[in-house]
Amino acid sequence: MAALPHTVLVVARDPTAVLDSLGSIAREQPVETITALGEALVRVQGARCSLVVVDGEGFSGVEAVCEQMARLDVPVIAIVSDLAEAGRLTRAQASAVLPRGRRIVGLQPVARRLSARTDAVDAKEQRLRDLERASQMLRGQVRTMLDFQSRQEHEVRTPLGIIRNFAHNLRDGLDGPLNEEQAVSVDAIVRSAEQLVAVVATQTNSAPNLPAITDDLIQGAVPERRWRRRTEEDFGELCRGVTAMFDDDARRFALRLTFTVEEGLPKLWVDRARITQVLTNLIGNSMKFTPRGGAVTVSVRAEAPAALGAALRRLVSELRLTVANTGPSIPEDELEAIFEKNIRGRDAESSGTPGSGIGLSVAREMVVAHGGRIWAENPDVGGVAFQVMLPVDLRTRRVGRNIAVVPDDEALLELVGGLDALRPGGLTVTEGTAEAALTGLLGGEVALILAGSSKIESLRALLRARAEDAGEVLEASSET
Amino acid sequence: MVDDTPDLLVSTRKRLVSEGFEVATAADGRAALDMLEAWRPDAVVLDVMMPELNGFQVCRRIKQHPDFTLVPVIMLTAKTSAADRFWGENAGADAYLTKPVDSIELVETLRSLLEDG
């Protein structure tokens, strides 16, 4: 098989067994072997590895290593003892799992595919770096050009104003009466001066915002910018980090940038890089269009009825990220249009419409890819607020391992035994009182309560009482 | 009227005088502030780009002075961006004209501000 361009790293207590299984690959490739799991990350970051083959026997913490390798885009083949381990490591984002002790047949095609993928990622990253470098240079040049332009402006406008003033004064006799010839000459000067003023005025008002357009074009052209797989994240902290990156800019533009996050929010299953991109676009957009002395606020909270207590917080199904600013409002009929892929027209800047073309449409694509929604609104207090809603993935919700049955007759009681034998969804089924079931639900051990119809009212009453005890207001919905 | 370009002061002053205004001129912000007490102007025309004290700073000081808070201030600038306009309004200016300023437009602006006062 074609040689992989980089080293294969074998991590195992007994590397020889793995090397045997690797067969010809071990002979054709540069292979490094290590016997300590902790060293794996160091080796990978130090030198380029196409592939990591790890035999977890005798190690603990293989899942964590798999996840970190995934973040670095290094494929991992994990050798496992049983299905349970296979499941764990697959969830930890191992690229492939193979059973121990069997000769690894078909490793070559797997390895080849993974290595081709690595090469493709490498090539893409190189292209991205080139693009970013070009973008930097372009921005630098555009800035220089615009600075030059604005200095020229000033040096042109001032003499122009002087010429026009004196010409007007002459024409209107402020310097004394003019003879006929003088009057004709002065009229000519006035006409030319006014023509020149008109030219200068239109030039400036229609200058495009080239740095912003350049940025947007780069982003739009590379939509798969470093697609990483999703990971379980503390969304609040992620947003805090991104917001902090704008502190310097906020100072420079004399804007108040604040960040708030509710406590106790559930984790989200997101692509860090893409979420970072979305928030960067929204904050950058707000900063561009908020006048000096204004404010940009970023907040993250649970999307749930107000005053839900901590016990019920886990039932939160969405998180809301809001980026609001005190800039000009967006006309109602443009609130949707700003998310479309277009370069803003010449008039947009002078009319103060925020939303710079590709940036917001990229943000929308990424939010939708997460199963979320994004929109813009003009809050009553003024300014503009961008709202992003992201669903809390069931995988990260602390769902209980139990179904609690509250029977009010024998039939339901029999159901308990039967259901438990079936182990639906891997959950156990137990029987108990309404009180016990509710305690279990609020405590997180119970995922679902099946109750006989005559028990439902008492369950609702209990729920209401619990909420009131905790000083919360709860709306009971009825679904029998 | 405050501007660091002498020719603008001369040409504009001539127009203003012909329209019945009494005009005092200053070439920089400090001189202007010094003249406030002595001259007690009914209106001030301020260039934004001036050395040392810029127009915004002068405007703010005029507005903060108890005797001159209500004196209308017109700012003149070569920049046209919305941000600069906003910045000017934040400094308390009553009107904002972009250069090259037509003296005739300046006269009209002065008249309307003084009438309102």
Interface residues (C-beta under 8 A of the other chain):
Chain A: S150 E153 H154 R157 T158 L160 G161 I162 R164 N165 F166 H168 N169 D172 L174 D175 V197 V200 T204 N205 P291 R292 G293 E349 S350 G352
Chain B: T5 D7 L8 S11 T12 K14 R15 S18 M49 A78 K79 T80 A82 A83 F86 W87 N90 K99 P100 V101 D102 S103 I104
